[in-house]
Amino acid sequence: MDFFGNEILNYIGGSIRWFFGTIYSKLMKKEKFSYHEYLYGKEKINNDYNKLEHEFANKVIAFIFFFFLVLLFTFF
Protein backbone atom coordinates (compact mmCIF):
# COMPACT_ATOMS: atom_id res chain seq x y z
CA MET A 1 0.00 0.00 0.00
CA ASP A 2 2.89 2.34 0.62
CA PHE A 3 3.99 2.38 -3.03
CA PHE A 4 0.41 2.67 -4.26
CA GLY A 5 -0.46 5.38 -1.75
CA ASN A 6 2.62 7.51 -2.21
CA GLU A 7 3.73 7.12 -5.80
CA ILE A 8 0.89 5.96 -8.02
CA LEU A 9 -1.75 8.27 -6.55
CA ASN A 10 0.71 11.17 -6.64
CA TYR A 11 1.38 10.62 -10.35
CA ILE A 12 -2.30 10.17 -11.23
CA GLY A 13 -3.36 13.29 -9.34
CA GLY A 14 -0.40 15.28 -10.63
CA SER A 15 -1.18 14.25 -14.19
CA ILE A 16 -4.78 15.38 -13.84
CA ARG A 17 -3.68 18.69 -12.29
CA TRP A 18 -1.07 19.17 -15.05
CA PHE A 19 -3.63 18.47 -17.80
CA PHE A 20 -6.21 20.93 -16.54
CA GLY A 21 -3.57 23.45 -15.48
CA THR A 22 -2.08 23.44 -18.97
CA ILE A 23 -5.47 24.05 -20.56
CA TYR A 24 -6.24 26.81 -18.06
CA SER A 25 -2.89 28.53 -18.53
CA LYS A 26 -3.26 28.50 -22.33
CA LEU A 27 -6.80 29.86 -22.22
CA MET A 28 -6.01 32.58 -19.69
CA LYS A 29 -2.51 33.26 -21.07
CA LYS A 30 -0.86 32.67 -17.71
CA GLU A 31 2.42 31.09 -16.73
CA LYS A 32 2.60 27.37 -17.45
CA PHE A 33 4.13 25.15 -14.78
CA SER A 34 6.17 22.06 -15.52
CA TYR A 35 4.97 18.54 -14.79
CA HIS A 36 7.58 18.25 -12.04
CA GLU A 37 6.16 21.33 -10.32
CA TYR A 38 2.70 19.78 -10.25
CA LEU A 39 4.13 16.68 -8.60
CA TYR A 40 6.53 18.19 -6.07
CA GLY A 41 6.09 21.96 -6.06
CA LYS A 42 8.50 24.66 -7.12
CA GLU A 43 12.17 23.92 -6.70
CA LYS A 44 12.88 27.51 -5.63
CA ILE A 45 10.95 26.86 -2.44
CA ASN A 46 13.02 24.18 -0.81
CA ASN A 47 11.05 22.94 2.16
CA ASP A 48 9.19 19.78 3.03
CA TYR A 49 5.84 21.52 3.51
CA ASN A 50 5.68 22.59 -0.14
CA LYS A 51 6.27 19.00 -1.26
CA LEU A 52 3.71 17.65 1.22
CA GLU A 53 1.08 20.14 0.10
CA HIS A 54 1.44 19.17 -3.55
CA GLU A 55 1.50 15.45 -2.81
CA PHE A 56 -1.60 15.76 -0.61
CA ALA A 57 -3.48 17.71 -3.29
CA ASN A 58 -2.48 15.11 -5.90
CA LYS A 59 -3.72 12.25 -3.73
CA VAL A 60 -7.04 13.97 -3.03
CA ILE A 61 -7.59 14.57 -6.74
CA ALA A 62 -6.68 10.94 -7.51
CA PHE A 63 -9.19 9.69 -4.91
CA ILE A 64 -11.89 11.94 -6.39
CA PHE A 65 -11.03 10.62 -9.86
CA PHE A 66 -11.29 6.99 -8.70
CA PHE A 67 -14.56 7.77 -6.89
CA PHE A 68 -16.07 9.13 -10.11
CA LEU A 69 -14.79 6.11 -12.03
CA VAL A 70 -16.48 3.78 -9.56
CA LEU A 71 -19.72 5.77 -9.83
CA LEU A 72 -19.50 5.74 -13.60
CA PHE A 73 -19.00 1.99 -13.83
CA THR A 74 -21.60 1.29 -11.15
CA PHE A 75 -24.46 3.20 -12.72
CA PHE A 76 -23.70 2.80 -16.42
N, CA, C and O atoms as a GROMACS GRO file, in nm:
protein
  304
    1MET      N    1   0.082  -0.120   0.000
    1MET     CA    2   0.000   0.000   0.000
    1MET      C    3   0.086   0.125   0.000
    1MET      O    4   0.043   0.229  -0.048
    2ASP      N    5   0.206   0.115   0.054
    2ASP     CA    6   0.289   0.234   0.062
    2ASP      C    7   0.326   0.285  -0.077
    2ASP      O    8   0.318   0.405  -0.103
    3PHE      N    9   0.366   0.195  -0.168
    3PHE     CA   10   0.399   0.238  -0.303
    3PHE      C   11   0.276   0.292  -0.374
    3PHE      O   12   0.283   0.396  -0.439
    4PHE      N   13   0.164   0.222  -0.360
    4PHE     CA   14   0.041   0.267  -0.426
    4PHE      C   15  -0.004   0.401  -0.370
    4PHE      O   16  -0.043   0.491  -0.444
    5GLY      N   17   0.000   0.415  -0.238
    5GLY     CA   18  -0.046   0.538  -0.175
    5GLY      C   19   0.043   0.657  -0.202
    5GLY      O   20  -0.007   0.768  -0.219
    6ASN      N   21   0.172   0.637  -0.208
    6ASN     CA   22   0.262   0.751  -0.221
    6ASN      C   23   0.298   0.784  -0.365
    6ASN      O   24   0.305   0.901  -0.401
    7GLU      N   25   0.322   0.686  -0.445
    7GLU     CA   26   0.373   0.712  -0.580
    7GLU      C   27   0.264   0.714  -0.687
    7GLU      O   28   0.251   0.810  -0.762
    8ILE      N   29   0.188   0.608  -0.694
    8ILE     CA   30   0.089   0.596  -0.802
    8ILE      C   31  -0.017   0.705  -0.791
    8ILE      O   32  -0.049   0.770  -0.890
    9LEU      N   33  -0.073   0.724  -0.672
    9LEU     CA   34  -0.175   0.828  -0.655
    9LEU      C   35  -0.118   0.967  -0.680
    9LEU      O   36  -0.186   1.053  -0.734
   10ASN      N   37   0.007   0.988  -0.640
   10ASN     CA   38   0.071   1.117  -0.664
   10ASN      C   39   0.083   1.143  -0.814
   10ASN      O   40   0.055   1.254  -0.859
   11TYR      N   41   0.124   1.044  -0.890
   11TYR     CA   42   0.138   1.062  -1.035
   11TYR      C   43   0.002   1.078  -1.105
   11TYR      O   44  -0.010   1.156  -1.199
   12ILE      N   45  -0.098   1.004  -1.061
   12ILE     CA   46  -0.230   1.017  -1.123
   12ILE      C   47  -0.288   1.156  -1.095
   12ILE      O   48  -0.335   1.224  -1.186
   13GLY      N   49  -0.285   1.196  -0.969
   13GLY     CA   50  -0.336   1.329  -0.934
   13GLY      C   51  -0.256   1.441  -0.997
   13GLY      O   52  -0.312   1.540  -1.042
   14GLY      N   53  -0.124   1.426  -1.000
   14GLY     CA   54  -0.040   1.528  -1.063
   14GLY      C   55  -0.063   1.537  -1.212
   14GLY      O   56  -0.058   1.646  -1.269
   15SER      N   57  -0.089   1.424  -1.276
   15SER     CA   58  -0.118   1.426  -1.419
   15SER      C   59  -0.251   1.495  -1.450
   15SER      O   60  -0.262   1.569  -1.547
   16ILE      N   61  -0.349   1.471  -1.366
   16ILE     CA   62  -0.478   1.538  -1.384
   16ILE      C   63  -0.463   1.688  -1.362
   16ILE      O   64  -0.515   1.768  -1.439
   17ARG      N   65  -0.391   1.726  -1.256
   17ARG     CA   66  -0.368   1.868  -1.229
   17ARG      C   67  -0.289   1.933  -1.342
   17ARG      O   68  -0.320   2.046  -1.382
   18TRP      N   69  -0.188   1.863  -1.395
   18TRP     CA   70  -0.108   1.917  -1.505
   18TRP      C   71  -0.193   1.936  -1.630
   18TRP      O   72  -0.181   2.038  -1.698
   19PHE      N   73  -0.278   1.839  -1.661
   19PHE     CA   74  -0.363   1.846  -1.780
   19PHE      C   75  -0.455   1.968  -1.775
   19PHE      O   76  -0.459   2.048  -1.868
   20PHE      N   77  -0.529   1.981  -1.665
   20PHE     CA   78  -0.621   2.093  -1.654
   20PHE      C   79  -0.549   2.225  -1.634
   20PHE      O   80  -0.597   2.329  -1.680
   21GLY      N   81  -0.435   2.223  -1.565
   21GLY     CA   82  -0.357   2.345  -1.548
   21GLY      C   83  -0.300   2.396  -1.678
   21GLY      O   84  -0.292   2.517  -1.700
   22THR      N   85  -0.260   2.306  -1.766
   22THR     CA   86  -0.208   2.344  -1.897
   22THR      C   87  -0.317   2.408  -1.982
   22THR      O   88  -0.294   2.509  -2.048
   23ILE      N   89  -0.435   2.348  -1.981
   23ILE     CA   90  -0.547   2.405  -2.056
   23ILE      C   91  -0.583   2.542  -2.001
   23ILE      O   92  -0.603   2.637  -2.077
   24TYR      N   93  -0.590   2.553  -1.869
   24TYR     CA   94  -0.624   2.681  -1.807
   24TYR      C   95  -0.521   2.788  -1.838
   24TYR      O   96  -0.556   2.902  -1.870
   25SER      N   97  -0.393   2.753  -1.829
   25SER     CA   98  -0.289   2.853  -1.853
   25SER      C   99  -0.287   2.899  -2.000
   25SER      O  100  -0.256   3.015  -2.027
   26LYS      N  101  -0.320   2.810  -2.092
   26LYS     CA  102  -0.326   2.850  -2.233
   26LYS      C  103  -0.447   2.939  -2.260
   26LYS      O  104  -0.437   3.036  -2.336
   27LEU      N  105  -0.560   2.906  -2.200
   27LEU     CA  106  -0.680   2.986  -2.222
   27LEU      C  107  -0.669   3.125  -2.159
   27LEU      O  108  -0.713   3.224  -2.217
   28MET      N  109  -0.611   3.131  -2.041
   28MET     CA  110  -0.601   3.258  -1.969
   28MET      C  111  -0.469   3.330  -1.992
   28MET      O  112  -0.445   3.437  -1.937
   29LYS      N  113  -0.382   3.270  -2.074
   29LYS     CA  114  -0.251   3.326  -2.107
   29LYS      C  115  -0.170   3.357  -1.980
   29LYS      O  116  -0.118   3.467  -1.962
   30LYS      N  117  -0.162   3.256  -1.894
   30LYS     CA  118  -0.086   3.267  -1.771
   30LYS      C  119   0.037   3.177  -1.779
   30LYS      O  120   0.055   3.102  -1.874
   31GLU      N  121   0.119   3.188  -1.677
   31GLU     CA  122   0.242   3.109  -1.673
   31GLU      C  123   0.210   2.960  -1.664
   31GLU      O  124   0.124   2.918  -1.586
   32LYS      N  125   0.280   2.882  -1.745
   32LYS     CA  126   0.260   2.736  -1.745
   32LYS      C  127   0.365   2.674  -1.655
   32LYS      O  128   0.484   2.707  -1.664
   33PHE      N  129   0.322   2.584  -1.568
   33PHE     CA  130   0.413   2.515  -1.478
   33PHE      C  131   0.454   2.382  -1.539
   33PHE      O  132   0.381   2.324  -1.620
   34SER      N  133   0.570   2.334  -1.500
   34SER     CA  134   0.617   2.206  -1.552
   34SER      C  135   0.547   2.091  -1.480
   34SER      O  136   0.485   2.109  -1.375
   35TYR      N  137   0.558   1.973  -1.539
   35TYR     CA  138   0.497   1.854  -1.479
   35TYR      C  139   0.559   1.826  -1.342
   35TYR      O  140   0.489   1.786  -1.249
   36HIS      N  141   0.687   1.847  -1.331
   36HIS     CA  142   0.758   1.825  -1.204
   36HIS      C  143   0.706   1.917  -1.095
   36HIS      O  144   0.697   1.877  -0.979
   37GLU      N  145   0.670   2.039  -1.131
   37GLU     CA  146   0.616   2.133  -1.031
   37GLU      C  147   0.478   2.090  -0.984
   37GLU      O  148   0.443   2.114  -0.868
   38TYR      N  149   0.400   2.028  -1.069
   38TYR     CA  150   0.270   1.978  -1.025
   38TYR      C  151   0.286   1.859  -0.931
   38TYR      O  152   0.202   1.837  -0.844
   39LEU      N  153   0.392   1.783  -0.948
   39LEU     CA  154   0.413   1.668  -0.860
   39LEU      C  155   0.473   1.708  -0.726
   39LEU      O  156   0.428   1.663  -0.621
   40TYR      N  157   0.576   1.793  -0.729
   40TYR     CA  158   0.653   1.819  -0.607
   40TYR      C  159   0.660   1.965  -0.565
   40TYR      O  160   0.720   1.995  -0.462
   41GLY      N  161   0.602   2.055  -0.640
   41GLY     CA  162   0.609   2.196  -0.606
   41GLY      C  163   0.729   2.262  -0.672
   41GLY      O  164   0.809   2.198  -0.741
   42LYS      N  165   0.740   2.393  -0.651
   42LYS     CA  166   0.850   2.466  -0.712
   42LYS      C  167   0.982   2.432  -0.646
   42LYS      O  168   0.988   2.412  -0.524
   43GLU      N  169   1.086   2.426  -0.726
   43GLU     CA  170   1.217   2.392  -0.670
   43GLU      C  171   1.280   2.511  -0.600
   43GLU      O  172   1.370   2.494  -0.518
   44LYS      N  173   1.234   2.633  -0.630
   44LYS     CA  174   1.288   2.751  -0.563
   44LYS      C  175   1.254   2.750  -0.415
   44LYS      O  176   1.332   2.796  -0.332
   45ILE      N  177   1.137   2.698  -0.383
   45ILE     CA  178   1.095   2.686  -0.244
   45ILE      C  179   1.139   2.549  -0.196
   45ILE      O  180   1.078   2.448  -0.230
   46ASN      N  181   1.243   2.545  -0.119
   46ASN     CA  182   1.302   2.418  -0.081
   46ASN      C  183   1.267   2.384   0.064
   46ASN      O  184   1.350   2.397   0.154
   47ASN      N  185   1.144   2.342   0.084
   47ASN     CA  186   1.105   2.294   0.216
   47ASN      C  187   1.013   2.173   0.200
   47ASN      O  188   0.958   2.148   0.093
   48ASP      N  189   0.999   2.100   0.308
   48ASP     CA  190   0.919   1.978   0.303
   48ASP      C  191   0.770   2.006   0.296
   48ASP      O  192   0.694   1.926   0.242
   49TYR      N  193   0.727   2.121   0.351
   49TYR     CA  194   0.584   2.152   0.351
   49TYR      C  195   0.533   2.173   0.209
   49TYR      O  196   0.421   2.132   0.178
   50ASN      N  197   0.611   2.236   0.124
   50ASN     CA  198   0.568   2.259  -0.014
   50ASN      C  199   0.548   2.125  -0.085
   50ASN      O  200   0.450   2.107  -0.157
   51LYS      N  201   0.640   2.032  -0.065
   51LYS     CA  202   0.627   1.900  -0.126
   51LYS      C  203   0.506   1.825  -0.070
   51LYS      O  204   0.432   1.760  -0.145
   52LEU      N  205   0.485   1.833   0.061
   52LEU     CA  206   0.371   1.765   0.122
   52LEU      C  207   0.238   1.822   0.075
   52LEU      O  208   0.143   1.747   0.054
   53GLU      N  209   0.232   1.952   0.057
   53GLU     CA  210   0.108   2.014   0.010
   53GLU      C  211   0.072   1.966  -0.130
   53GLU      O  212  -0.043   1.935  -0.157
   54HIS      N  213   0.171   1.961  -0.218
   54HIS     CA  214   0.144   1.917  -0.355
   54HIS      C  215   0.110   1.768  -0.359
   54HIS      O  216   0.019   1.728  -0.432
   55GLU      N  217   0.180   1.688  -0.283
   55GLU     CA  218   0.150   1.545  -0.281
   55GLU      C  219   0.011   1.519  -0.223
   55GLU      O  220  -0.061   1.432  -0.272
   56PHE      N  221  -0.027   1.594  -0.120
   56PHE     CA  222  -0.160   1.576  -0.061
   56PHE      C  223  -0.269   1.615  -0.162
   56PHE      O  224  -0.368   1.544  -0.177
   57ALA      N  225  -0.250   1.728  -0.229
   57ALA     CA  226  -0.348   1.771  -0.329
   57ALA      C  227  -0.359   1.669  -0.442
   57ALA      O  228  -0.469   1.641  -0.489
   58ASN      N  229  -0.246   1.613  -0.484
   58ASN     CA  230  -0.248   1.511  -0.590
   58ASN      C  231  -0.324   1.386  -0.546
   58ASN      O  232  -0.400   1.329  -0.625
   59LYS      N  233  -0.305   1.344  -0.422
   59LYS     CA  234  -0.372   1.225  -0.373
   59LYS      C  235  -0.523   1.248  -0.359
   59LYS      O  236  -0.602   1.159  -0.389
   60VAL      N  237  -0.562   1.366  -0.315
   60VAL     CA  238  -0.704   1.397  -0.303
   60VAL      C  239  -0.769   1.396  -0.441
   60VAL      O  240  -0.878   1.340  -0.458
   61ILE      N  241  -0.704   1.455  -0.538
   61ILE     CA  242  -0.759   1.457  -0.674
   61ILE      C  243  -0.765   1.316  -0.731
   61ILE      O  244  -0.861   1.282  -0.801
   62ALA      N  245  -0.666   1.232  -0.703
   62ALA     CA  246  -0.668   1.094  -0.751
   62ALA      C  247  -0.783   1.016  -0.687
   62ALA      O  248  -0.849   0.938  -0.754
   63PHE      N  249  -0.807   1.036  -0.557
   63PHE     CA  250  -0.919   0.969  -0.491
   63PHE      C  251  -1.052   1.014  -0.550
   63PHE      O  252  -1.142   0.932  -0.571
   64ILE      N  253  -1.067   1.143  -0.577
   64ILE     CA  254  -1.189   1.194  -0.639
   64ILE      C  255  -1.207   1.132  -0.778
   64ILE      O  256  -1.318   1.094  -0.815
   65PHE      N  257  -1.098   1.123  -0.854
   65PHE     CA  258  -1.103   1.062  -0.986
   65PHE      C  259  -1.148   0.916  -0.978
   65PHE      O  260  -1.234   0.874  -1.055
   66PHE      N  261  -1.090   0.839  -0.885
   66PHE     CA  262  -1.129   0.699  -0.870
   66PHE      C  263  -1.273   0.686  -0.822
   66PHE      O  264  -1.344   0.594  -0.862
   67PHE      N  265  -1.318   0.778  -0.737
   67PHE     CA  266  -1.456   0.777  -0.689
   67PHE      C  267  -1.552   0.796  -0.806
   67PHE      O  268  -1.652   0.725  -0.816
   68PHE      N  269  -1.522   0.892  -0.895
   68PHE     CA  270  -1.608   0.913  -1.011
   68PHE      C  271  -1.602   0.796  -1.108
   68PHE      O  272  -1.702   0.764  -1.173
   69LEU      N  273  -1.486   0.731  -1.119
   69LEU     CA  274  -1.479   0.611  -1.203
   69LEU      C  275  -1.568   0.500  -1.149
   69LEU      O  276  -1.638   0.432  -1.225
   70VAL      N  277  -1.564   0.481  -1.019
   70VAL     CA  278  -1.648   0.378  -0.956
   70VAL      C  279  -1.795   0.411  -0.977
   70VAL      O  280  -1.874   0.323  -1.010
   71LEU      N  281  -1.833   0.538  -0.959
   71LEU     CA  282  -1.972   0.577  -0.983
   71LEU      C  283  -2.010   0.556  -1.128
   71LEU      O  284  -2.120   0.509  -1.158
   72LEU      N  285  -1.921   0.589  -1.218
   72LEU     CA  286  -1.950   0.574  -1.360
   72LEU      C  287  -1.973   0.428  -1.398
   72LEU      O  288  -2.068   0.396  -1.469
   73PHE      N  289  -1.886   0.341  -1.350
   73PHE     CA  290  -1.900   0.199  -1.383
   73PHE      C  291  -2.013   0.132  -1.306
   73PHE      O  292  -2.065   0.029  -1.349
   74THR      N  293  -2.052   0.187  -1.194
   74THR     CA  294  -2.160   0.129  -1.115
   74THR      C  295  -2.296   0.158  -1.179
   74THR      O  296  -2.382   0.069  -1.186
   75PHE      N  297  -2.315   0.280  -1.224
   75PHE     CA  298  -2.446   0.320  -1.272
   75PHE      C  299  -2.462   0.308  -1.424
   75PHE      O  300  -2.575   0.318  -1.474
   76PHE      N  301  -2.357   0.289  -1.495
   76PHE     CA  302  -2.370   0.280  -1.642
   76PHE      C  303  -2.320   0.149  -1.686
   76PHE      O  304  -2.321   0.120  -1.806
   0.00000   0.00000   0.00000
